Every structure is written in structure tokens, then in C-alpha cells.
Amino acid sequence: MTLRKTGLPNSHPAVEQNANVTVLGNGPIADAESQFLNNGSVYVNGVTVKVNCKFKEGIDGASCVLVYREYGNKTLVVEEYPKNIVFPVTLTVDGDQYTFAVFGKSSFDLEERPIAVRTSTTTPQTEVTISGK
């Protein structure tokens, strides 16, 4: 899903809802390098989601931003967790198929690429962590 500058979903996405997409090789997510996070992770088990972020030192206003959306729902949810809260953060979702992405943020800038991505289904999954370089 692409977003316009307004933050709302693009009415003409590059991929239709029922299309199959396959990504091979090391894409931009595998190569993600965070300026603000040492690492971030998303763990999904049923309706329970745990987000963990470890911050680099010396970043003013550093926070961890979780962006997620349920399949079939056009609402994009954005949660921001400042570095001074206790991680992991746990939340509960009300459906069974979501896509989650974790971004690093400073007082002035949100990263362009996520440091961690997870797609949930009805079966329990293991944690995925992509460390910043």
C-alpha cells in the first residue's frame, strides 16, 4: 500500500487486493539500516503482538513507530513509543491477519524504511528481528 503526502491510502495502489506478489532475494527491508535504532522486532502470537526496540545513544527524541493494518481494512494504525517506556510493548489486535512494520524516529525525522516487518496469520509465529547496521 502506498500513501499520499496526506498520509491517506493511495486510491490507485500498485498492486490490486487479490494479486499475488512474490519478492525474491535481499530486498530493501533486509538491507534496512536504522539511524535511530540498534534493532527492532515484532512478535505475533494469535491476537497478541509484542514490539521491542533498542535505541542508539544520543538521539534526541528517539522513538519507535509501529505501523499496522488488518487485511481488508483500509485503516492504517500508527502507534509511537518513546524510548523512555519499558519494552517490549504488548498490544492486542481484534483480527487474525495483519501486516506490521517498525520504524525508527527522532524528534525531527521518521525513517523511510522499516527495521522490522511481520505479517500475521491465525497460526503462531516466531519473532523477526532486523538489526540496524
C-alpha positions as CSV (number, residue, x, y, z in Angstrom):
1,M,0.0,0.0,0.0
2,T,1.3,3.4,-0.9
3,L,0.5,6.6,1.0
4,R,0.0,10.0,-0.3
5,K,1.6,13.1,1.3
6,T,-1.6,13.4,3.3
7,G,-0.9,10.1,5.0
8,L,-4.1,8.6,3.5
9,P,-4.1,5.4,1.4
10,N,-3.5,5.8,-2.3
11,S,-6.7,5.3,-4.3
12,H,-4.6,3.7,-7.1
13,P,-2.3,1.2,-5.5
14,A,0.4,-0.5,-7.5
15,V,-1.0,-4.0,-6.5
16,E,-4.7,-4.9,-6.6
17,Q,-6.1,-6.5,-3.4
18,N,-6.3,-10.1,-4.9
19,A,-2.9,-10.1,-6.6
20,N,-0.1,-12.4,-5.6
21,V,3.2,-10.8,-5.0
22,T,6.5,-12.7,-4.6
23,V,9.7,-11.0,-3.5
24,L,13.0,-12.9,-4.1
25,G,16.5,-12.0,-2.8
26,N,17.6,-9.3,-0.5
27,G,15.1,-6.5,-0.8
28,P,15.2,-3.1,0.8
29,I,13.8,-4.4,4.1
30,A,16.7,-6.9,4.5
31,D,19.1,-4.1,3.9
32,A,17.4,-1.6,6.2
33,E,19.8,0.5,8.2
34,S,18.4,2.5,11.0
35,Q,19.8,5.8,12.1
36,F,18.0,5.7,15.4
37,L,17.6,2.1,16.4
38,N,20.2,-0.7,17.1
39,N,17.4,-3.2,16.4
40,G,13.7,-3.6,16.4
41,S,11.4,-6.7,16.4
42,V,7.7,-7.7,16.1
43,Y,6.5,-10.9,17.7
44,V,2.9,-12.1,16.8
45,N,1.1,-14.9,18.6
46,G,-2.6,-15.0,17.7
47,V,-4.0,-11.6,18.7
48,T,-1.1,-10.7,21.0
49,V,1.6,-8.5,19.4
50,K,4.9,-7.6,21.1
51,V,7.1,-4.8,19.8
52,N,10.7,-4.4,21.0
53,C,13.1,-1.6,20.2
54,K,16.6,-0.9,21.2
55,F,17.8,2.7,20.6
56,K,21.1,4.1,19.6
57,E,22.7,6.5,22.1
58,G,22.5,10.3,21.7
59,I,19.4,10.5,19.5
60,D,17.1,13.5,20.6
61,G,13.5,12.5,21.0
62,A,14.1,8.9,19.8
63,S,11.0,6.7,19.4
64,C,9.9,3.5,17.9
65,V,6.9,3.8,15.5
66,L,4.6,0.8,14.8
67,V,2.5,0.9,11.7
68,Y,0.0,-1.8,11.0
69,R,-3.1,-2.7,9.0
70,E,-5.6,-5.5,9.0
71,Y,-6.2,-7.2,5.7
72,G,-9.4,-6.0,4.0
73,N,-9.4,-2.8,6.2
74,K,-8.2,0.4,4.7
75,T,-7.4,2.0,8.1
76,L,-3.7,2.4,8.8
77,V,-2.9,2.4,12.5
78,V,0.2,4.3,13.8
79,E,1.5,3.9,17.3
80,E,4.6,5.8,18.6
81,Y,6.6,4.5,21.6
82,P,9.2,6.8,23.1
83,K,12.5,5.3,24.2
84,N,11.8,6.0,27.9
85,I,9.0,3.4,28.1
86,V,9.6,-0.2,29.1
87,F,10.0,-2.6,26.1
88,P,8.6,-4.9,24.9
89,V,5.3,-3.2,24.4
90,T,2.3,-5.5,24.2
91,L,-0.9,-4.8,22.3
92,T,-3.9,-6.9,21.3
93,V,-5.5,-6.8,17.8
94,D,-9.0,-7.9,17.1
95,G,-8.4,-9.8,13.9
96,D,-6.1,-12.5,12.6
97,Q,-4.4,-11.2,9.5
98,Y,-2.3,-8.1,9.8
99,T,0.9,-6.6,8.5
100,F,3.2,-4.8,11.0
101,A,6.2,-2.6,10.4
102,V,8.6,-0.9,12.9
103,F,10.3,2.4,12.1
104,G,12.9,4.4,14.0
105,K,12.2,8.1,14.6
106,S,13.9,11.1,16.1
107,S,12.5,14.5,17.1
108,F,12.8,15.6,13.5
109,D,12.8,12.6,11.2
110,L,11.0,9.4,10.5
111,E,12.9,6.7,8.7
112,E,12.0,5.9,5.2
113,R,12.3,2.1,5.6
114,P,11.2,-0.2,8.4
115,I,13.7,-2.0,10.5
116,A,11.3,-4.9,11.2
117,V,8.3,-6.3,9.3
118,R,5.9,-9.1,10.2
119,T,2.8,-10.5,8.6
120,S,0.4,-12.3,11.0
121,T,-2.0,-15.2,10.3
122,T,-4.1,-17.4,12.5
123,T,-1.1,-19.6,13.4
124,P,1.6,-18.5,16.0
125,Q,4.8,-17.1,14.5
126,T,8.3,-16.6,15.7
127,E,10.0,-13.2,16.3
128,V,11.7,-11.5,13.3
129,T,14.4,-9.0,14.1
130,I,16.4,-7.0,11.6
131,S,19.4,-5.2,13.3
132,G,20.5,-1.8,12.2
133,K,23.9,-1.6,10.7
